[in-house]
Amino acid sequence: MEHIVAGRPGADLAAVRVVRSHPVALQQCAAWLGARPGCRAEACADSATAAQIVADGDDPTAAAICSEEAASR
């Protein structure tokens, strides 16, 4: 599966402070996450749920690692 980083419309990737996803996806993206000091990972049941939480929220510093399909819902 190919992952993307999905955030709120207009959000700045450099401002992301929390990234949500399934634990396996977070592990697969550990190097990317590790290169972002101050950014913490939060596990969710699955990446689609993580994308929905970010989409439903209003936090411009939150993002999800998910599929493009999950981000577009």
C-alpha positions in Angstrom: 0.0 0.0 0.0 1.2 3.5 -0.8 0.8 6.0 2.0 0.2 9.7 1.9 0.1 12.3 4.7 -3.4 13.9 4.8 -4.2 17.0 6.8 -6.9 19.6 7.1 -7.4 21.8 4.0 -4.8 24.5 3.9 -2.7 22.9 6.7 1.1 23.3 6.5 3.1 20.0 6.6 5.8 21.8 8.6 3.3 22.6 11.3 2.1 19.1 11.9 2.6 18.0 15.5 0.5 14.8 15.7 0.2 12.0 13.1 -2.4 9.3 13.5 -2.6 6.0 11.7 -2.6 2.2 12.2 0.4 1.0 14.3 1.8 -0.9 11.3 1.6 2.2 9.0 3.3 4.3 11.8 6.1 1.7 12.0 6.5 1.7 8.2 6.8 5.5 8.2 9.1 5.6 11.3 12.0 7.2 9.4 9.8 10.0 8.1 8.3 10.5 11.6 11.7 10.5 13.2 12.9 13.3 10.9 10.2 15.6 12.3 11.2 16.7 15.8 8.2 17.7 17.9 5.9 15.4 16.0 4.3 12.5 17.9 2.6 9.5 16.6 -0.9 8.3 17.8 -2.1 4.8 16.9 -5.7 4.3 15.7 -7.6 1.1 14.9 -6.9 1.6 11.2 -5.7 4.3 8.8 -9.2 5.1 7.5 -10.3 5.9 11.0 -7.2 8.1 11.5 -8.1 10.0 8.3 -11.7 10.4 9.4 -10.6 11.8 12.8 -8.4 14.3 11.2 -11.0 15.3 8.6 -13.7 15.7 11.3 -11.5 17.7 13.6 -10.4 21.3 13.4 -6.7 20.9 14.3 -4.4 22.2 11.6 -1.5 20.5 13.3 -3.0 17.0 13.0 -2.4 14.7 10.1 -3.1 11.0 9.1 -0.9 8.5 7.3 -3.4 6.7 5.1 -4.3 5.7 1.6 -5.3 8.4 -0.9 -8.7 6.7 -1.0 -9.2 7.1 2.8 -8.1 10.8 2.6 -10.6 11.5 -0.2 -13.7 10.3 1.8 
